[in-house]
Amino acid sequence: MAMRVRPDRFAYETGVIGDQIFPASQMLSEITGVPVQPNKAITGRNAFAHEAGIHQDGMLKNPLTYEIMTPKSVGVPDSKLVLGKHSGRHALSIRCEQLGYQFDRRALDDIYRRFVRLADKIKHVEDHHLLELIRDTHKPSGSATPLIEPISPPQAAVVNANLSEPAKPFPMGPQTNAFGVPLPVPGDAHHEQTQQEDYLWGV
C-alpha cells in the first residue's frame, strides 16, 4: 500500500489485490484463532476509526485529512466515527441524522451535554445508547424535562400564602398629649369630639 499511495517515492508495482487485504486478514485470524491487534495498521479495527472531535470534524470535511488511503482500497467497508467523551457536536449531529433524527442548534446542545455525561460513564456510546438518550431527552410535552426547575409544592404554598395575605399595620401604643391624656384615634369623629369635650371640661 505504501507503493500505491506514494508512487513518487516507490516507483514499483505488485500483483497484490489491495481490496482483499482486509478479508484475507480476517480469514487468517479465524483459522489461527489469533485476533488482529486493534491498533494494527490497515487491518486493525482502529485503523479507520476516529474518536477525537478534531479528527472527526476533519474526516467529515475531507477524509484525506487523516486517511492517506481509502478504507475500500484495502477491503474495509468504511471509516468509523467512534462516539466517546472526546467526540464533538459535528460527529454527534451526523450520527443522529444517520439514525433518522435531525435537531436544531439548541436541541443538539441539550443532547450533547447529556451525551458527554453518558460518555464519561461508558467508554463508547453505541447506537442503542444514543437512541435511548434521544428518546429520554425529547419526551412528549407532558413529561418533558423542564429547562427551569419548578418550585416545589410546599415552597409554592408558602409563596402563595405570603402573596395573598393582606398587609397588617404595625402595632403602635396609645399616643398621649403633654398632660398624659390619650389622643383620639384617627378616623373616629365621634370619639374625637367626646375626647375634646372631656378635655375642655377637665374631666
Backbone as a chain_set.jsonl record, in Angstrom:
{"seq": "MAMRVRPDRFAYETGVIGDQIFPASQMLSEITGVPVQPNKAITGRNAFAHEAGIHQDGMLKNPLTYEIMTPKSVGVPDSKLVLGKHSGRHALSIRCEQLGYQFDRRALDDIYRRFVRLADKIKHVEDHHLLELIRDTHKPSGSATPLIEPISPPQAAVVNANLSEPAKPFPMGPQTNAFGVPLPVPGDAHHEQTQQEDYLWGV", "coords": {"N": [[0.825, -1.209, 0.0], [2.053, 1.169, 0.593], [3.545, 1.624, -1.698], [1.516, 2.197, -3.452], [0.199, 4.443, -2.483], [2.231, 6.292, -2.386], [3.546, 6.677, -5.019], [5.434, 8.374, -6.075], [7.637, 8.13, -4.525], [8.1, 5.414, -4.328], [8.582, 3.748, -6.943], [7.314, 1.285, -7.955], [5.496, -1.724, -8.748], [3.047, -4.149, -7.766], [1.469, -7.401, -7.807], [-0.495, -7.669, -5.938], [-3.799, -7.797, -4.789], [-5.37, -5.154, -3.631], [-7.883, -4.631, -2.361], [-8.469, -6.992, -1.145], [-7.004, -7.36, 1.085], [-7.889, -6.834, 3.749], [-10.141, -8.704, 4.015], [-8.615, -11.095, 3.713], [-6.97, -10.959, 5.94], [-8.856, -11.172, 8.023], [-9.837, -13.755, 7.539], [-7.515, -15.289, 7.988], [-7.189, -14.771, 10.685], [-9.427, -16.058, 11.755], [-8.838, -18.723, 11.122], [-6.44, -19.28, 12.494], [-7.105, -18.529, 15.034], [-6.097, -16.372, 16.354], [-6.53, -13.148, 17.298], [-6.588, -10.038, 15.474], [-4.493, -7.321, 16.268], [-5.974, -4.448, 17.709], [-4.887, -1.885, 17.101], [-3.372, -2.287, 14.865], [-1.873, -1.392, 11.793], [-3.805, -0.714, 8.897], [-5.269, -3.277, 8.862], [-6.224, -3.527, 11.461], [-8.95, -2.983, 13.807], [-9.093, -0.381, 14.637], [-7.856, 1.082, 12.72], [-9.156, 2.651, 10.808], [-10.798, 4.115, 12.414], [-12.118, 6.818, 14.262], [-12.098, 8.941, 17.036], [-11.509, 11.309, 18.435], [-12.635, 14.675, 18.653], [-11.623, 16.727, 16.923], [-10.421, 15.219, 14.939], [-12.623, 13.827, 13.916], [-14.18, 15.925, 12.915], [-12.462, 16.905, 10.926], [-12.374, 14.622, 9.289], [-15.022, 14.437, 8.405], [-15.191, 16.69, 6.864], [-13.123, 16.43, 4.995], [-11.996, 13.422, 4.073], [-9.342, 12.703, 3.405], [-7.793, 14.129, 5.097], [-6.961, 12.786, 7.41], [-6.63, 10.215, 6.538], [-4.59, 8.505, 4.511], [-5.075, 6.641, 2.655], [-7.983, 5.166, 1.172], [-10.597, 3.435, 2.941], [-11.93, 1.419, 1.453], [-10.079, 0.734, -0.433], [-8.501, -1.172, 0.696], [-10.236, -3.099, 1.368], [-11.808, -2.637, 3.61], [-15.027, -1.918, 4.853], [-15.918, 0.793, 5.49], [-14.979, 4.002, 6.901], [-15.018, 4.598, 10.448], [-16.68, 6.461, 12.826], [-16.119, 6.797, 16.058], [-18.111, 7.217, 18.802], [-17.415, 8.883, 21.641], [-16.24, 10.254, 24.783], [-14.576, 12.214, 23.832], [-15.607, 13.047, 21.487], [-17.114, 15.369, 19.148], [-19.686, 17.908, 18.524], [-20.259, 17.903, 15.8], [-19.808, 15.28, 14.787], [-21.656, 13.931, 16.381], [-24.048, 15.082, 15.517], [-24.108, 14.224, 12.826], [-24.279, 11.457, 13.201], [-26.755, 11.259, 14.474], [-28.411, 12.098, 12.385], [-27.982, 9.992, 10.618], [-29.31, 8.042, 11.995], [-31.845, 8.864, 11.681], [-32.728, 11.241, 12.859], [-32.974, 14.735, 13.242], [-31.835, 17.781, 14.481], [-32.208, 21.127, 15.758], [-29.885, 23.797, 16.613], [-30.079, 24.428, 19.369], [-31.457, 22.219, 20.481], [-29.654, 20.226, 19.821], [-27.455, 20.965, 21.366], [-28.458, 20.445, 23.915], [-28.777, 17.659, 23.814], [-26.11, 16.997, 23.391], [-24.84, 17.741, 25.791], [-25.943, 15.884, 27.588], [-25.016, 13.628, 26.327], [-22.225, 13.788, 26.684], [-22.042, 13.47, 29.467], [-22.958, 10.845, 29.653], [-20.99, 9.526, 28.148], [-18.817, 9.825, 29.809], [-19.306, 7.922, 31.697], [-19.508, 5.47, 30.342], [-17.306, 3.894, 28.014], [-17.553, 3.865, 25.158], [-20.184, 5.111, 23.179], [-22.81, 3.481, 21.939], [-25.134, 2.825, 19.162], [-27.656, 2.083, 20.192], [-27.52, 3.142, 22.72], [-27.447, 5.848, 22.089], [-29.915, 6.232, 20.813], [-31.658, 5.718, 22.933], [-30.925, 7.816, 24.574], [-31.743, 10.004, 23.023], [-34.518, 9.628, 22.93], [-35.07, 9.878, 25.638], [-34.308, 12.481, 26.131], [-35.927, 14.069, 24.465], [-38.821, 13.915, 25.245], [-42.448, 13.467, 25.153], [-44.459, 16.501, 25.349], [-45.891, 16.583, 27.764], [-44.344, 15.214, 29.607], [-41.865, 16.248, 29.403], [-38.549, 17.227, 30.223], [-38.221, 20.031, 32.201], [-36.648, 23.193, 31.446], [-36.2, 25.004, 33.436], [-36.115, 24.511, 36.857], [-39.05, 23.717, 38.581], [-40.864, 25.331, 41.317], [-41.102, 23.658, 44.384], [-44.079, 22.044, 45.77], [-44.555, 22.612, 48.669], [-42.988, 24.957, 48.997], [-44.182, 26.573, 47.078], [-46.718, 26.869, 48.184], [-46.15, 28.388, 50.432], [-45.186, 30.713, 49.232], [-47.474, 31.544, 47.807], [-49.204, 31.959, 49.975], [-47.969, 34.071, 51.247], [-48.256, 36.029, 49.325], [-51.034, 36.308, 49.073], [-51.936, 37.087, 51.618], [-53.156, 39.865, 53.348], [-51.544, 43.006, 54.013], [-50.585, 43.823, 57.288], [-51.07, 46.454, 59.654], [-48.442, 48.046, 61.489], [-48.257, 47.389, 64.917], [-49.04, 49.913, 67.255], [-48.546, 51.73, 70.259], [-50.858, 53.495, 72.486], [-51.164, 56.989, 71.924], [-50.34, 59.938, 73.729], [-51.011, 63.248, 75.036], [-49.275, 66.229, 76.215], [-50.175, 66.306, 78.836], [-50.66, 63.747, 79.518], [-53.019, 62.722, 78.654], [-54.814, 60.445, 76.656], [-54.557, 60.628, 73.12], [-56.955, 61.172, 70.481], [-58.131, 58.499, 68.347], [-57.335, 58.36, 64.951], [-59.775, 58.847, 62.415], [-62.115, 58.194, 63.805], [-64.641, 60.102, 64.329], [-66.675, 60.709, 66.161], [-65.694, 59.726, 68.586], [-63.456, 61.332, 68.796], [-64.606, 63.895, 69.115], [-65.877, 63.552, 71.593], [-63.667, 63.145, 73.29], [-62.43, 65.683, 73.105], [-64.375, 67.344, 74.301], [-64.421, 66.34, 76.919], [-61.85, 66.963, 77.656], [-61.89, 69.756, 77.651], [-63.673, 70.299, 79.694], [-62.316, 69.417, 81.788], [-62.486, 66.831, 82.704]], "CA": [[0.0, 0.0, 0.0], [2.954, 2.315, 0.563], [3.903, 1.877, -3.103], [0.353, 2.723, -4.179], [-0.148, 5.803, -2.041], [3.381, 7.164, -2.634], [4.286, 6.205, -6.208], [6.542, 9.274, -6.365], [8.777, 7.665, -3.74], [8.322, 3.985, -4.59], [8.143, 3.538, -8.333], [7.227, -0.153, -8.197], [4.147, -2.27, -8.781], [2.919, -5.548, -7.342], [0.227, -8.027, -8.237], [-1.376, -7.843, -4.783], [-5.119, -7.17, -4.917], [-5.46, -4.368, -2.406], [-9.16, -4.711, -1.667], [-8.601, -8.296, -0.494], [-6.099, -7.419, 2.235], [-8.661, -6.95, 4.995], [-10.797, -10.02, 4.097], [-7.619, -12.143, 3.926], [-6.533, -10.865, 7.337], [-9.924, -11.71, 8.853], [-9.885, -15.204, 7.345], [-6.365, -15.858, 8.673], [-7.448, -14.676, 12.111], [-10.383, -17.11, 12.102], [-8.187, -20.034, 11.001], [-5.426, -19.447, 13.543], [-7.653, -18.216, 16.354], [-5.349, -15.25, 16.915], [-7.176, -11.909, 16.833], [-5.731, -8.961, 14.986], [-4.364, -6.244, 17.238], [-6.862, -3.335, 17.336], [-4.157, -0.741, 16.567], [-2.523, -2.682, 13.744], [-2.122, -0.577, 10.609], [-4.6, -1.182, 7.762], [-6.216, -4.36, 9.143], [-6.768, -3.431, 12.816], [-10.278, -2.354, 13.806], [-8.955, 1.047, 14.893], [-7.077, 1.714, 11.654], [-10.006, 3.661, 10.164], [-11.739, 4.592, 13.428], [-11.728, 8.139, 14.774], [-12.904, 9.335, 18.193], [-11.254, 12.695, 18.831], [-13.531, 15.603, 17.969], [-10.957, 17.425, 15.829], [-10.233, 14.245, 13.857], [-13.919, 13.544, 13.317], [-14.579, 17.085, 12.128], [-11.648, 16.903, 9.72], [-12.789, 13.499, 8.442], [-16.311, 14.749, 7.788], [-14.976, 17.73, 5.86], [-12.269, 15.862, 3.94], [-11.419, 12.182, 4.621], [-7.901, 12.604, 3.182], [-7.084, 14.863, 6.137], [-6.335, 11.838, 8.341], [-6.52, 8.895, 5.92], [-3.822, 8.619, 3.274], [-5.695, 5.687, 1.732], [-9.398, 4.976, 1.47], [-10.861, 2.113, 3.524], [-12.324, 0.432, 0.44], [-8.918, 0.302, -1.218], [-7.92, -2.342, 1.352], [-11.307, -4.045, 1.675], [-12.593, -2.238, 4.789], [-16.287, -1.336, 4.357], [-15.957, 2.254, 5.577], [-14.414, 4.568, 8.125], [-15.929, 4.549, 11.588], [-16.567, 7.534, 13.806], [-16.432, 6.247, 17.374], [-18.669, 8.237, 19.685], [-16.921, 8.791, 23.009], [-16.227, 11.525, 25.514], [-13.784, 13.192, 23.095], [-16.292, 13.38, 20.244], [-17.674, 16.715, 19.082], [-21.07, 18.065, 18.095], [-20.402, 17.593, 14.381], [-19.958, 13.831, 14.64], [-22.923, 13.544, 17.009], [-25.132, 15.503, 14.626], [-24.123, 13.331, 11.656], [-24.755, 10.137, 13.611], [-28.197, 11.386, 14.707], [-29.054, 12.133, 11.072], [-27.948, 8.634, 10.076], [-30.317, 7.268, 12.721], [-33.166, 9.369, 11.324], [-33.111, 12.379, 13.691], [-32.305, 15.983, 12.915], [-32.146, 18.73, 15.543], [-31.644, 22.459, 15.631], [-28.677, 24.003, 17.42], [-30.373, 24.389, 20.795], [-31.768, 20.843, 20.859], [-28.415, 19.45, 19.724], [-26.64, 21.293, 22.539], [-29.031, 19.734, 25.06], [-28.411, 16.246, 23.652], [-24.653, 16.853, 23.522], [-24.482, 17.785, 27.215], [-26.294, 14.585, 28.16], [-24.137, 12.647, 25.698], [-20.907, 13.857, 27.332], [-22.165, 12.849, 30.792], [-23.056, 9.399, 29.449], [-19.699, 9.034, 27.666], [-17.907, 9.766, 30.949], [-19.596, 6.696, 32.448], [-19.182, 4.321, 29.495], [-16.221, 4.293, 27.128], [-18.075, 4.13, 23.813], [-21.641, 5.236, 23.099], [-23.305, 2.758, 20.763], [-26.363, 3.372, 18.58], [-28.811, 1.891, 21.07], [-27.384, 4.129, 23.794], [-27.787, 7.162, 21.544], [-31.364, 6.263, 20.595], [-32.285, 5.844, 24.248], [-30.648, 9.173, 25.031], [-32.594, 10.92, 22.253], [-35.902, 9.466, 23.385], [-35.186, 10.383, 27.001], [-34.151, 13.935, 26.109], [-37.068, 14.682, 23.791], [-40.047, 13.225, 25.591], [-43.626, 14.276, 24.85], [-44.501, 17.755, 26.096], [-46.416, 16.387, 29.106], [-43.326, 14.675, 30.506], [-40.557, 16.773, 29.017], [-37.757, 17.768, 31.321], [-38.245, 21.49, 32.092], [-35.351, 23.847, 31.47], [-36.093, 25.661, 34.737], [-36.683, 23.64, 37.874], [-40.21, 24.371, 39.192], [-40.885, 25.441, 42.773], [-41.756, 22.513, 44.997], [-45.388, 22.405, 46.319], [-44.526, 23.335, 49.952], [-42.475, 26.298, 48.792], [-45.186, 27.313, 46.329], [-47.802, 27.215, 49.105], [-45.676, 29.487, 51.271], [-45.13, 31.914, 48.401], [-48.844, 31.969, 47.555], [-49.772, 32.467, 51.218], [-47.409, 35.392, 51.508], [-48.781, 36.963, 48.352], [-52.457, 36.508, 49.258], [-52.221, 37.625, 52.938], [-53.094, 41.338, 53.333], [-50.529, 43.614, 54.885], [-51.106, 44.24, 58.58], [-50.347, 47.641, 60.155], [-47.53, 47.8, 62.605], [-48.964, 47.777, 66.151], [-48.481, 51.076, 67.935], [-49.167, 52.008, 71.55], [-51.687, 54.706, 72.518], [-50.434, 58.238, 71.993], [-50.867, 60.869, 74.738], [-50.532, 64.619, 74.913], [-48.318, 66.628, 77.258], [-50.767, 66.092, 80.16], [-50.882, 62.319, 79.722], [-54.356, 62.307, 78.192], [-54.693, 59.756, 75.358], [-55.025, 61.348, 71.942], [-58.006, 60.433, 69.748], [-57.727, 57.606, 67.261], [-57.746, 58.965, 63.673], [-60.831, 58.163, 61.679], [-63.311, 58.051, 64.641], [-65.018, 61.501, 64.583], [-67.477, 60.794, 67.384], [-64.786, 59.534, 69.714], [-62.589, 62.506, 68.873], [-65.377, 65.006, 69.679], [-66.079, 63.272, 73.017], [-62.419, 63.388, 73.992], [-62.203, 67.121, 73.187], [-65.272, 67.915, 75.301], [-63.945, 65.926, 78.226], [-60.619, 67.69, 77.958], [-62.236, 71.133, 77.955], [-64.367, 70.377, 80.99], [-61.43, 68.975, 82.838], [-62.891, 65.511, 83.2]], "C": [[0.862, 1.263, 0.0], [3.348, 2.655, -0.872], [2.737, 2.49, -3.866], [0.007, 4.152, -3.761], [1.009, 6.784, -2.259], [4.175, 6.672, -3.842], [5.451, 7.116, -6.579], [7.804, 8.86, -5.619], [9.124, 6.214, -4.041], [7.751, 3.66, -5.964], [8.143, 2.053, -8.683], [5.75, -0.561, -8.203], [4.184, -3.718, -8.321], [1.599, -6.089, -7.862], [-0.744, -8.257, -7.101], [-2.686, -7.096, -5.026], [-5.411, -6.458, -3.602], [-6.76, -4.552, -1.649], [-9.431, -6.072, -1.04], [-7.713, -8.426, 0.741], [-6.874, -7.626, 3.525], [-9.422, -8.279, 5.066], [-9.816, -11.166, 4.338], [-7.127, -12.141, 5.367], [-7.58, -11.451, 8.274], [-10.016, -13.232, 8.741], [-8.723, -15.884, 8.067], [-6.572, -15.832, 10.18], [-8.42, -15.762, 12.566], [-9.728, -18.489, 12.067], [-7.236, -20.277, 12.168], [-5.971, -19.214, 14.947], [-6.934, -17.086, 17.057], [-5.979, -13.952, 16.411], [-6.147, -10.881, 16.367], [-5.681, -7.848, 16.027], [-5.222, -5.052, 16.798], [-6.126, -2.175, 16.668], [-3.224, -1.096, 15.417], [-2.892, -1.869, 12.503], [-2.901, -1.357, 9.554], [-5.645, -2.209, 8.172], [-6.786, -4.337, 10.557], [-8.099, -2.688, 12.814], [-10.217, -0.858, 14.095], [-8.218, 1.793, 13.784], [-7.857, 2.836, 10.978], [-11.099, 4.149, 11.12], [-11.21, 5.892, 14.024], [-12.674, 8.52, 15.905], [-12.709, 10.79, 18.577], [-12.105, 13.644, 17.993], [-12.888, 16.297, 16.789], [-10.71, 16.49, 14.649], [-11.553, 13.972, 13.151], [-14.382, 14.707, 12.441], [-13.781, 17.16, 10.834], [-12.027, 15.796, 8.756], [-14.092, 13.803, 7.714], [-16.169, 15.813, 6.71], [-14.146, 17.212, 4.679], [-11.583, 14.622, 4.495], [-9.908, 12.074, 4.451], [-7.098, 13.371, 4.239], [-6.329, 13.921, 7.06], [-6.218, 10.431, 7.765], [-5.818, 9.034, 4.577], [-4.318, 7.642, 2.21], [-7.149, 5.511, 2.127], [-9.618, 3.592, 2.074], [-11.176, 1.048, 2.467], [-11.146, -0.049, -0.4], [-8.23, -0.903, -0.601], [-9.0, -3.334, 1.784], [-12.107, -3.741, 2.928], [-13.864, -1.547, 4.308], [-16.3, 0.187, 4.384], [-15.24, 2.705, 6.851], [-15.476, 4.558, 9.219], [-15.628, 5.701, 12.523], [-17.042, 6.994, 15.151], [-16.923, 7.376, 18.265], [-18.212, 7.981, 21.117], [-16.877, 10.169, 23.633], [-15.413, 12.61, 24.811], [-14.45, 13.612, 21.798], [-16.904, 14.773, 20.324], [-19.112, 16.715, 18.591], [-21.28, 17.664, 16.643], [-20.637, 16.102, 14.159], [-21.271, 13.348, 15.247], [-24.104, 13.904, 16.125], [-25.245, 14.58, 13.414], [-24.676, 11.964, 12.03], [-26.256, 10.167, 13.891], [-28.951, 11.412, 13.383], [-29.06, 10.751, 10.429], [-28.972, 7.729, 10.744], [-31.728, 7.786, 12.48], [-33.639, 10.549, 12.143], [-32.302, 13.592, 13.269], [-32.768, 17.054, 13.905], [-31.573, 20.098, 15.204], [-30.5, 22.625, 16.623], [-28.971, 23.856, 18.916], [-30.66, 22.96, 21.26], [-30.516, 19.973, 20.811], [-27.498, 19.73, 20.906], [-27.14, 20.552, 23.772], [-28.659, 18.259, 25.004], [-26.913, 16.058, 23.873], [-24.22, 16.885, 24.98], [-24.796, 16.451, 27.895], [-25.394, 13.484, 27.602], [-22.766, 12.617, 26.373], [-20.955, 13.212, 28.712], [-22.254, 11.333, 30.675], [-21.71, 8.825, 29.028], [-18.659, 8.991, 28.772], [-18.094, 8.484, 31.748], [-19.24, 5.447, 31.654], [-18.183, 4.779, 28.434], [-16.719, 4.697, 25.75], [-19.593, 4.145, 23.849], [-22.096, 4.575, 21.803], [-24.631, 3.358, 20.299], [-27.555, 3.218, 19.517], [-28.744, 2.822, 22.278], [-27.838, 5.504, 23.311], [-29.286, 7.287, 21.31], [-32.111, 6.42, 21.917], [-32.093, 7.246, 24.801], [-31.544, 10.181, 24.327], [-34.036, 10.832, 22.729], [-36.089, 10.021, 24.794], [-35.098, 11.904, 27.043], [-35.372, 14.622, 25.525], [-38.299, 13.828, 24.017], [-41.234, 14.044, 25.101], [-43.718, 15.463, 25.789], [-44.989, 17.567, 27.52], [-45.378, 15.905, 30.083], [-41.931, 15.181, 30.171], [-39.844, 17.345, 30.233], [-37.714, 19.283, 31.213], [-36.849, 22.066, 32.147], [-35.119, 24.554, 32.797], [-36.792, 24.793, 35.763], [-37.853, 24.338, 38.554], [-40.091, 24.416, 40.708], [-41.633, 24.261, 43.343], [-43.069, 22.951, 45.626], [-45.338, 23.088, 47.663], [-44.049, 24.764, 49.807], [-43.48, 27.162, 48.061], [-46.321, 27.739, 47.235], [-47.407, 28.385, 49.982], [-45.653, 30.781, 50.491], [-46.525, 32.447, 48.154], [-49.474, 32.554, 48.809], [-49.256, 33.867, 51.52], [-47.97, 36.439, 50.562], [-50.239, 37.298, 48.623], [-52.791, 37.156, 50.599], [-52.115, 39.142, 52.924], [-52.074, 41.859, 54.333], [-51.186, 44.133, 56.164], [-50.335, 45.46, 59.063], [-49.485, 47.292, 61.353], [-48.201, 48.266, 63.902], [-48.243, 48.917, 66.863], [-49.232, 51.295, 69.248], [-49.992, 53.292, 71.52], [-50.833, 55.954, 72.697], [-51.122, 59.182, 72.98], [-50.321, 62.259, 74.476], [-49.573, 64.943, 76.053], [-48.84, 66.387, 78.665], [-51.048, 64.623, 80.433], [-52.247, 61.838, 79.299], [-54.212, 61.643, 76.835], [-55.264, 60.581, 74.237], [-56.075, 60.518, 71.217], [-57.423, 59.583, 68.634], [-58.193, 58.203, 65.951], [-58.843, 58.124, 63.023], [-62.099, 58.004, 62.478], [-63.73, 59.455, 65.078], [-65.782, 61.641, 65.89], [-66.602, 60.667, 68.626], [-63.895, 60.744, 69.905], [-63.328, 63.694, 69.492], [-65.585, 64.819, 71.178], [-64.819, 63.554, 73.82], [-62.13, 64.879, 74.141], [-63.087, 67.773, 74.232], [-64.83, 67.576, 76.715], [-62.723, 66.71, 78.64], [-60.921, 69.135, 78.357], [-62.895, 71.287, 79.323], [-63.499, 69.855, 82.114], [-61.775, 67.641, 83.431], [-61.744, 64.548, 83.045]], "O": [[0.456, 2.3, -0.526], [3.47, 3.827, -1.226], [2.95, 3.227, -4.828], [-0.422, 4.964, -4.581], [0.781, 7.993, -2.311], [5.339, 6.294, -3.711], [6.354, 6.704, -7.307], [8.913, 9.2, -6.032], [10.292, 5.827, -4.014], [6.571, 3.338, -6.103], [8.864, 1.611, -9.578], [4.883, 0.17, -7.725], [5.188, -4.416, -8.46], [0.728, -5.337, -8.3], [-1.73, -8.974, -7.275], [-2.69, -5.927, -5.415], [-5.667, -7.1, -2.583], [-6.751, -4.624, -0.42], [-10.498, -6.289, -0.466], [-7.675, -9.482, 1.371], [-6.539, -8.512, 4.311], [-9.356, -8.941, 6.102], [-10.127, -12.102, 5.075], [-6.893, -13.2, 5.948], [-7.232, -12.155, 9.223], [-10.247, -13.918, 9.737], [-8.907, -16.93, 8.689], [-6.176, -16.765, 10.878], [-8.255, -16.326, 13.648], [-10.036, -19.337, 12.904], [-7.232, -21.358, 12.758], [-5.374, -19.649, 15.932], [-7.148, -16.868, 18.25], [-5.959, -13.689, 15.209], [-5.0, -10.868, 16.814], [-6.706, -7.478, 16.598], [-5.197, -4.684, 15.623], [-6.671, -1.542, 15.764], [-2.375, -0.29, 15.037], [-4.07, -1.681, 12.2], [-2.659, -2.548, 9.357], [-6.82, -2.027, 7.856], [-7.744, -5.058, 10.836], [-8.355, -1.865, 11.935], [-11.18, -0.139, 13.83], [-7.981, 2.996, 13.893], [-7.279, 3.86, 10.615], [-12.183, 4.544, 10.69], [-10.011, 6.043, 14.258], [-13.894, 8.436, 15.763], [-13.661, 11.443, 19.006], [-12.276, 13.45, 16.79], [-13.526, 16.45, 15.748], [-10.781, 16.911, 13.494], [-11.598, 13.895, 11.923], [-14.914, 14.495, 11.351], [-14.336, 17.442, 9.771], [-12.007, 15.995, 7.542], [-14.246, 13.464, 6.541], [-16.94, 15.835, 5.751], [-14.432, 17.517, 3.521], [-10.671, 14.747, 5.312], [-9.247, 11.424, 5.26], [-5.872, 13.277, 4.277], [-5.198, 14.206, 7.455], [-5.743, 9.532, 8.459], [-6.364, 9.599, 3.63], [-4.024, 7.791, 1.024], [-7.505, 5.689, 3.291], [-8.885, 2.66, 1.742], [-10.732, -0.094, 2.583], [-11.209, -1.117, -1.01], [-7.463, -1.591, -1.274], [-8.708, -4.301, 2.488], [-13.002, -4.508, 3.282], [-13.795, -0.675, 3.442], [-16.663, 0.812, 3.387], [-14.943, 1.909, 7.742], [-16.675, 4.515, 8.942], [-14.493, 5.899, 12.957], [-18.235, 6.763, 15.348], [-16.227, 8.373, 18.458], [-18.583, 6.977, 21.726], [-17.41, 11.133, 23.083], [-15.534, 13.789, 25.144], [-13.912, 14.451, 21.076], [-17.176, 15.29, 21.408], [-19.682, 15.668, 18.283], [-22.338, 17.149, 16.282], [-21.551, 15.71, 13.433], [-21.924, 12.462, 14.696], [-25.051, 13.127, 15.995], [-26.347, 14.199, 13.021], [-25.449, 11.375, 11.275], [-26.96, 9.205, 13.581], [-30.019, 10.812, 13.269], [-30.029, 10.376, 9.769], [-29.448, 6.766, 10.142], [-32.696, 7.231, 13.0], [-34.832, 10.852, 12.139], [-31.11, 13.496, 12.978], [-33.968, 17.209, 14.134], [-30.593, 20.218, 14.469], [-30.185, 21.707, 17.379], [-28.199, 23.231, 19.644], [-30.169, 22.535, 22.306], [-30.333, 19.091, 21.65], [-26.832, 18.819, 21.397], [-26.342, 20.083, 24.584], [-28.273, 17.671, 26.014], [-26.494, 15.07, 24.475], [-23.325, 16.136, 25.372], [-23.997, 15.953, 28.687], [-25.052, 12.532, 28.303], [-22.21, 11.544, 26.608], [-20.032, 12.494, 29.096], [-21.692, 10.612, 31.5], [-21.323, 7.754, 29.495], [-17.712, 8.208, 28.696], [-17.163, 8.011, 32.4], [-18.732, 4.475, 32.214], [-18.219, 5.932, 28.006], [-16.349, 5.752, 25.236], [-20.215, 3.288, 24.478], [-21.801, 5.057, 20.709], [-25.181, 4.261, 20.93], [-28.378, 4.128, 19.624], [-29.776, 3.242, 22.802], [-28.524, 6.232, 24.03], [-29.867, 8.338, 21.579], [-33.083, 7.171, 22.002], [-32.997, 7.801, 25.425], [-32.052, 11.108, 24.958], [-34.698, 11.854, 22.908], [-37.144, 10.572, 25.11], [-35.73, 12.544, 27.883], [-35.807, 15.652, 26.039], [-38.763, 13.117, 23.124], [-41.063, 15.187, 24.679], [-43.145, 15.456, 26.879], [-44.563, 18.3, 28.413], [-45.503, 16.155, 31.282], [-40.933, 14.607, 30.607], [-40.472, 17.877, 31.149], [-37.212, 19.795, 30.212], [-35.965, 21.516, 32.804], [-33.978, 24.692, 33.239], [-37.935, 24.385, 35.561], [-37.685, 25.447, 39.061], [-39.332, 23.658, 41.311], [-42.694, 23.897, 42.836], [-43.195, 24.119, 45.993], [-46.029, 24.093, 47.827], [-44.614, 25.681, 50.404], [-43.629, 28.344, 48.371], [-46.844, 28.843, 47.091], [-48.218, 29.271, 50.251], [-46.045, 31.829, 51.004], [-46.761, 33.649, 48.27], [-50.202, 33.543, 48.727], [-49.997, 34.733, 51.984], [-48.144, 37.598, 50.941], [-50.653, 38.441, 48.43], [-53.868, 37.741, 50.715], [-51.077, 39.67, 52.525], [-51.789, 41.231, 55.353], [-52.218, 44.802, 56.116], [-49.115, 45.527, 58.919], [-49.774, 46.369, 62.115], [-48.661, 49.405, 63.985], [-47.027, 48.897, 67.049], [-50.438, 51.061, 69.318], [-49.831, 54.1, 70.606], [-49.906, 55.981, 73.506], [-52.35, 59.218, 73.054], [-49.312, 62.433, 73.793], [-49.116, 64.05, 76.767], [-48.049, 66.274, 79.601], [-51.616, 64.285, 81.472], [-52.61, 60.688, 79.545], [-53.566, 62.195, 75.945], [-56.335, 61.172, 74.377], [-56.083, 59.292, 71.329], [-56.379, 59.895, 68.061], [-59.373, 58.535, 65.838], [-58.84, 56.894, 63.071], [-63.127, 57.693, 61.876], [-63.234, 59.956, 66.088], [-65.558, 62.59, 66.643], [-66.76, 61.414, 69.591], [-63.608, 61.141, 71.034], [-62.755, 64.424, 70.3], [-65.49, 65.773, 71.95], [-64.886, 64.134, 74.903], [-61.639, 65.307, 75.186], [-62.636, 68.648, 74.972], [-64.861, 68.428, 77.603], [-62.562, 67.077, 79.804], [-60.303, 69.678, 79.273], [-62.693, 72.285, 80.015], [-63.914, 69.856, 83.273], [-61.388, 67.349, 84.562], [-61.869, 63.376, 83.401]]}, "num_chains": 1, "name": "protein.A"}
